Amino acid sequence: MNGTGCVTDAAEAFYFSTVSFSTLGFGDLTPQEGLSRAVAAGEAVVGNLHLALFAASAFFLLSGTGQNGDDAAPEADPVEKENIETLLLSCQQRVSSLQAELDRLRQRSGEWQKEIDDELSRDERPAPEQPEKPPE
């Protein structure tokens, strides 16, 4: 370690393992050889797995899943469920209203396009020929 050989002090070994396990890596101790690098990498992986396992356990306990052997999600409060249903109905009505408005605009767009096409076809028609004036 650190080019001085190996760690012989138990306190320094514990410090190194704790830093590796937590994946902090202060940089004051650096593994130099294959075995010490493998140990440091292993401790870092185990540290990450330990953190993930801790977080999953905390989530499991705090979410209430598994209490009394029941894995089902807790039922929503009846008042909250009613509010959600009311909100959903309101959203469905708004979507229907917007769909009707979109259909109306599409119809108007078609009418406008027809007017534009008619105007363009009028502009492209040759002007009617004027009868020639008889010479005087």
N, C-alpha and C positions, 0 to 999 in steps of 0.2 A: 504494500500500500504506500502511495506517495513516494515511491522509489526508495523507501527505507527498509524494504523487506516485508515483513508481515506484522499484523497487529498482535501483540502479546498481552496487552492489558485488557482485562475483561470489561472494564468500563468503556474503553475506546471501541471494543468490538460491539458492545451493546448499543453505543451511540451510532456507530456505522449501520448496524442492522435496523435501528429505529428510523434513521434517516432514509435508508433504502426502502424499508417497508412502507413508509408514508409517501414515497416517491418525491421527497423534497430535493434530495441530492445537494447538500450545501456546497460541495466542491472542495472542502478542506481535506477530505479523504477520497482517494481515487483508487479503484481496483486496477492493478497493473498486470496481473497474470490471468490465464484462462480460468482456473478454478474460482478465484475471487470474483472475477467478472460474472461467471455463471451464478454464483451465490447471490451477487447483487441483483442480477436480472431476475432470478427466481423470487427474491424478496420483493422486488417491485411488482411483479405479476401477482403474487399472493396478496400484496397490499392493495392492489386495485380490486381484486376479487373480494377481498374482505370488505372494502368500502361498498362495493355493489351489493354484497350480501347484507350488510348493515342497513343500507338504504331500502332494500326490498323488504327486510323484516320490519323496519319502522313504518313503511307504507302499509304493509299488511296489518300491523297492529292498530295503526291510527285510522285506517279506513273502515274498521269494524268487520271486515270480511273474516269469516271463520269463527265468529262468536257463536256459542251454543251449537256448533256443528253446522251452521247455516252458511252456505256459500253464496246464496242469492243476494243480489243487491237489495238494500233496504227500499221499501215502498216509498214513493213520494208522498209528501203531505197532501191530504185531499184538497186543501185550499190552493196549494201550489199547483197541483194537477189541474184544477179548474182554471186557474190563471193561464196555464200553458195551453189548455184547450181553447180558451178564449182568444189568446194571442194567435194561435194557429189558424183559427177561423177567420180572424181579422186579416191575417196575411193572405189566406186563400181568396178572400173577397177582394183584396187590393190587387192580387195577381190577375183575377178575372177582369177587374176594371181596367187594368193596364193592357190586357190582351184585347179588350174591346176597343180601347183607344188606338192601339197599334193597328187593328183591322181598319178602323175609320181612316187613319192616316195613309194606310196603303191604298185604300180606295181613292182618296183625294189625290195621292201621288199619281195614280193611273190616269185620273181625269186631267191633271196638269200635264202629264206627258202627252196625252192625246191633243190637248190644246197647243202645246209646243210643236208637235209634229205637224198639225194642221197649219200653223203659222209658217213653219219652215217650208212646207210644200207650196204655200201660196207665194212665198218669196222666190222660189225656184222656178215657177211657171214663167214662160216668156210673156212679155207684155203684149197685149193684143195689138195687131198691126193697125196703124191709122191709114185710112184710105188716102190715096195720093190726091193732092189738090190738082185740079185741072190747070194747065198752064194758061196764063192770062194773055 
